[in-house]
Amino acid sequence: MSTPTRSPYLMRAGLVRNVRSGEHLTTFVVSGVATVLITRLILQLSGYPQIGGKGLHIAHVLPGGLLMLVSIVLLLAYVGPVVRPAAALVGGVGFGLFIDEVGKFVTSDNNYFYQPTAAIVYVVFVLIVLGSRFVTTRRPIDPREQLANVVDHAVEGVAGGLSRRRLAQASEQLRQVGSDVAGRRETRALLAAVEPDEVELAAPVDAAWRAVRRGFDRLATHPYAPAVAVGVLVVQALGAPAIAAGIRFDRGQLLTDFPVLGVAAGSVLSATFTVRGALRLRARDRARAVRLFELAVLVSLLVTQVFQFAGTQFAAVGGMLLDLVLLGLLGAERDRLRREAEPSVETTAMKQLPPDGPLFPEDPNSD
């Protein structure tokens, strides 16, 4: 693995990407969306009470702002990666409480029940995801960025030691860095000097991520997984326009309403990718089929569901959650196929690295 001759400007300016930013942004978005839905449900069940009195009303945008402040303080006050999952969770909850009241911000009468609110909230979260993907995927992670992430991982170990699990994670990341990257040897020496310490801050977010990945991996390898995915995509492509049209018609609105047309157009495009994926699956081109199914789900998330939320408001939550589950399942299958298709490439890359040996201090073969 060769190091580029010239550093990108952003990296030279100190903007090094976090290899786990996708997980953190997903935690932020999931906690934010869940907060919006739970808040709306609680308010509906309780009759929309108002906290305050005598002319005062404490809107839940205020505790939302406070939680976002707590998230920022956590990120500014502590070094190392251990605090980021918690900050992503707290910040997501705070942002969810904030964005839930967007109807009050965009209407002259402070209308919390403004009909396009659901679509606005959904589009905001979609833009966050797309922006994150653009930043993290428009260029591959540079080896020096990977090494910087290893150093960041070792930060907590310098002061308080690292558990075997966290040290193994840092070691695995280090093995992905070529031997010609400046600072690699010093970073390995730093990790080898870290004291072992099995005391860890409780990390429920990380534990949840590991459980979700294991679940998706098991589902992706199930023999009925492809047939179920195709069936769900077909049912969703046929059902979304019918649900949107039925709800709008019951409200006395024309079937030619713009949201219904948008849902129909997105469903047709999603169905097209689904059919093409099914054909590739029958031709035993599983990798291409998975990619086409992913495109079908992304079209549903970025087109169909936007208009679905605009037309049916929060009744479209079920379709969104189903799309997210399918996207996670297909992502797990894509990663599995990539690992199976490139074993020789990974083995060759590993052989090019110097024989590091274990990093655990108690191992006699370590440096």
Summary of the structure (lengths in Angstrom):
residues: 367
radius of gyration: 24.0
end to end distance: 23.2
largest distance: 77.4
contacts: 1089
relative contact order: 0.10
helix: 72%
strand: 2%
